[in-house]
Amino acid sequence: MANPKKQNRKQEEELRTLIQKRRRILTMAVSIIIAVVVVTGVIIFSGVFNSSTSKSNTVSSGQFIKISSSDVSPQGGVNIYFLSWQGCPIGAADSWVVYNYIHTHDPSLSNSTIYKEMHFSDPNESPTNIPGLLFNNFSYTLSGISYHFHVLYVYGEYLPPDGQSSINHGVSVLDAKFPSSISSIFVKYETQYPTAGLSGQAIASYAGHLTSSFIITGPSGTYYLEGEIYNPAAISGKQPGVLINDLSAYVGITTGTTEFGNTVSSVV
């Protein structure tokens, strides 16, 4: 007859062995799950970080990019900030897109409200002989929404010598005239973030001075654009007094006007 004590001891040992095996299996399973979660998290985080970095830190000239889902202006409504210099050929070309949009958006605005004079770009700056408009600061209201246009020309008709001193001078004017929440964005994208196609350089470093760019901001977000909206050479040599009445004949201007207007609408 089997010894009951030995039989119980044997059963206890078998049970203990079974429990230990289950514990080892459970420990291995938990370790595997944790490892998978950690690796997946690293991959996801890395992907999000790299994606965010590549999108926010590289600028494609001539394209509106969304840089925030919030309004960055201390003034209410929709705010359009235009940074340029008086003799800039790109600023001159882009001015017709701005004018065409605003004149169409609110036809009641007089030309004298929108701009102070017609002019040509710096004859020493390529592309040459680009007609343009020098804007005023102004506001208007449509459908209960206030729109504010702010312009700042950081240099005159002729550029100072290109280089860091010119950049520093432009930044000092920018900081003095625009709200810090706006000037800091212009400075960051002009001087720190590389522009595609410029061998990793920021556009101001490449040009040796601050360049024409926009910030459009409102309750639904903020967009930034630097550079030419269309090729300025398309209007080279045109008389501004004639061009202003024939803007619809230029595809670059009409297409740019649509893009500009869509961006404004998206921040309302």
C-alpha positions in Angstrom: 0.0 0.0 0.0 1.4 3.4 -0.9 2.6 5.7 1.8 0.1 8.6 2.0 2.7 11.1 3.1 5.0 10.3 0.2 2.1 10.5 -2.2 1.1 13.9 -0.9 4.8 15.1 -1.0 5.0 14.0 -4.6 1.8 15.8 -5.5 3.1 19.0 -3.8 6.3 18.8 -5.7 4.5 18.3 -9.0 2.2 21.3 -8.2 5.2 23.4 -7.2 7.0 22.5 -10.4 3.8 23.3 -12.5 3.5 26.7 -10.7 7.1 27.5 -11.4 6.8 26.7 -15.1 3.7 28.8 -15.3 5.5 31.7 -13.6 8.4 31.4 -16.0 6.0 31.4 -19.0 4.1 34.3 -17.6 7.3 36.3 -16.9 8.6 35.6 -20.5 5.3 36.6 -21.9 5.2 39.9 -19.9 8.8 40.6 -20.9 8.0 40.1 -24.6 5.0 42.3 -24.4 7.0 45.1 -22.7 9.7 44.8 -25.3 7.2 45.0 -28.1 5.6 48.1 -26.5 8.9 49.8 -26.0 10.2 49.1 -29.5 6.9 50.2 -31.0 6.8 53.4 -28.9 10.4 54.2 -30.0 9.5 53.7 -33.6 6.3 55.7 -33.4 8.0 58.5 -31.4 10.9 58.6 -33.8 8.6 58.7 -36.8 6.5 61.5 -35.3 9.5 63.5 -34.2 11.3 63.1 -37.6 8.1 64.0 -39.4 7.4 67.0 -37.3 11.0 68.2 -37.6 11.1 67.8 -41.4 7.8 69.5 -41.8 8.4 72.5 -39.5 12.1 73.1 -40.1 12.3 73.0 -43.9 10.7 75.7 -46.0 9.7 75.4 -49.6 9.9 78.8 -51.1 6.6 80.1 -52.7 4.4 77.7 -50.7 2.1 78.4 -47.8 2.9 76.1 -44.9 0.8 75.7 -41.7 3.0 76.4 -38.7 0.4 76.6 -36.0 -3.2 75.6 -35.2 -3.5 78.8 -33.1 -3.7 82.5 -33.7 -0.3 84.1 -33.0 -1.3 87.7 -33.4 -2.2 89.8 -30.3 -4.8 91.6 -32.4 -8.2 90.0 -33.0 -9.7 88.9 -36.3 -7.6 87.9 -39.3 -4.2 89.4 -39.6 -1.9 89.5 -42.7 1.7 90.4 -42.1 3.9 91.3 -45.1 7.6 91.6 -44.6 9.6 93.0 -47.5 11.8 95.9 -48.7 10.9 98.7 -51.0 13.1 97.7 -53.9 12.5 93.9 -53.7 11.5 92.4 -57.0 9.8 89.4 -55.3 7.9 91.8 -53.0 6.9 93.8 -56.1 5.6 90.7 -57.9 3.8 89.4 -54.8 2.2 92.8 -54.2 -0.1 92.2 -57.2 -1.4 89.0 -55.6 -2.2 90.8 -52.4 -3.8 93.7 -54.2 -5.9 91.4 -56.4 -7.1 89.4 -53.5 -8.0 92.4 -51.3 -9.5 94.5 -54.1 -11.7 91.5 -55.0 -12.5 90.6 -51.4 -13.7 94.1 -50.5 -14.3 96.1 -53.7 -15.4 99.1 -51.6 -11.8 99.7 -50.5 -10.2 102.6 -52.5 -6.8 102.2 -54.1 -5.5 105.0 -51.9 -6.5 103.0 -48.8 -4.7 99.9 -50.0 -1.4 101.3 -51.4 0.5 104.6 -51.2 2.3 104.4 -54.6 3.2 102.4 -57.6 6.9 101.8 -58.3 9.6 99.6 -59.9 12.0 97.3 -58.1 15.7 98.1 -57.5 17.3 98.2 -60.9 20.4 96.6 -59.5 18.5 93.5 -58.2 17.7 90.6 -60.4 15.1 90.1 -61.9 15.1 93.8 -62.8 12.4 96.3 -63.7 9.5 94.6 -61.8 6.5 96.8 -61.2 4.9 96.8 -57.8 2.8 98.5 -55.2 4.0 100.0 -51.9 1.2 99.2 -49.4 -0.4 101.1 -46.5 -1.4 99.5 -43.2 -5.2 99.2 -43.3 -8.2 97.3 -41.9 -11.7 96.4 -43.1 -14.7 94.3 -41.9 -16.7 91.8 -43.9 -19.5 89.6 -42.5 -18.6 90.6 -39.0 -15.0 89.6 -39.4 -12.2 92.1 -39.1 -9.2 91.9 -41.5 -6.0 93.7 -40.8 -3.1 94.2 -43.2 0.3 95.0 -41.8 3.3 95.8 -44.0 6.9 96.5 -43.1 9.6 97.5 -45.4 12.9 96.8 -43.5 15.1 98.4 -46.2 14.7 101.2 -48.7 14.7 101.1 -52.5 18.3 100.0 -52.5 19.8 97.3 -50.3 22.7 98.0 -47.9 25.7 95.7 -48.5 24.6 92.0 -48.2 25.8 90.2 -45.1 25.2 89.7 -41.4 25.0 93.4 -40.7 22.2 93.8 -43.2 20.4 90.9 -41.6 20.9 92.3 -38.1 19.6 95.7 -39.2 16.5 94.1 -40.8 15.8 92.1 -37.6 16.1 95.2 -35.4 13.6 97.0 -37.6 11.3 94.0 -37.5 11.5 93.6 -33.8 10.7 97.3 -33.3 7.7 97.5 -35.6 5.9 94.1 -35.4 4.6 92.3 -32.2 7.2 89.9 -30.8 5.0 86.9 -31.5 5.2 87.8 -35.2 8.7 89.1 -35.5 10.1 86.0 -33.8 8.4 83.8 -36.4 9.8 85.8 -39.3 13.3 85.7 -37.8 13.1 82.0 -37.1 12.1 81.1 -40.6 14.2 83.7 -42.4 17.5 83.1 -40.4 17.3 79.6 -38.8 15.2 77.2 -40.8 16.7 76.0 -44.1 14.9 76.6 -47.4 14.7 73.7 -49.8 17.2 74.0 -52.7 19.6 76.3 -50.9 22.0 73.7 -49.7 20.8 73.7 -46.1 20.9 77.5 -45.8 18.2 79.7 -44.4 17.0 82.2 -47.0 18.3 85.3 -45.3 21.8 83.8 -44.9 21.7 82.8 -48.6 20.6 86.2 -49.8 22.5 88.3 -47.2 19.4 90.2 -46.1 15.8 89.6 -45.0 13.5 88.6 -47.8 9.9 89.0 -48.7 7.6 86.8 -46.7 4.1 86.5 -45.2 2.4 85.4 -42.0 -1.4 84.9 -42.2 -3.0 84.2 -38.9 -6.5 84.0 -37.4 -8.6 82.0 -35.0 -8.2 78.7 -36.9 -4.4 78.8 -37.3 -1.3 80.4 -38.8 0.5 80.0 -42.2 3.9 81.2 -43.3 5.2 81.8 -46.9 8.5 83.1 -48.0 9.7 84.0 -51.5 7.9 84.5 -54.8 4.3 83.3 -55.2 4.9 83.3 -59.0 7.8 84.2 -61.3 8.4 87.9 -61.2 9.9 87.8 -64.8 6.3 87.3 -66.0 5.6 91.0 -65.5 9.0 92.5 -66.0 8.9 95.9 -67.7 5.1 96.2 -67.5 3.8 99.7 -66.5 2.1 99.4 -63.1 -0.6 101.8 -64.1 -1.5 99.5 -67.0 -0.9 96.2 -65.2 -3.3 97.0 -62.4 -6.2 97.0 -64.9 -5.2 93.8 -66.5 -4.3 91.4 -63.7 -6.6 88.7 -64.9 -4.4 88.2 -68.0 -1.5 86.8 -65.9 -1.9 83.2 -64.8 0.7 83.5 -62.1 -1.2 86.4 -60.5 -4.6 84.8 -60.7 -3.4 81.4 -59.4 -1.5 83.1 -56.6 -4.6 85.1 -55.7 -6.6 81.9 -55.3 -4.0 80.3 -53.1 -3.7 83.5 -51.1 -7.5 83.7 -50.6 -7.8 80.1 -49.7 -5.1 80.5 -47.0 -6.9 83.6 -45.6 -10.2 81.7 -45.5 -8.6 78.7 -43.8 -7.6 80.8 -40.7 -11.0 82.5 -40.2 
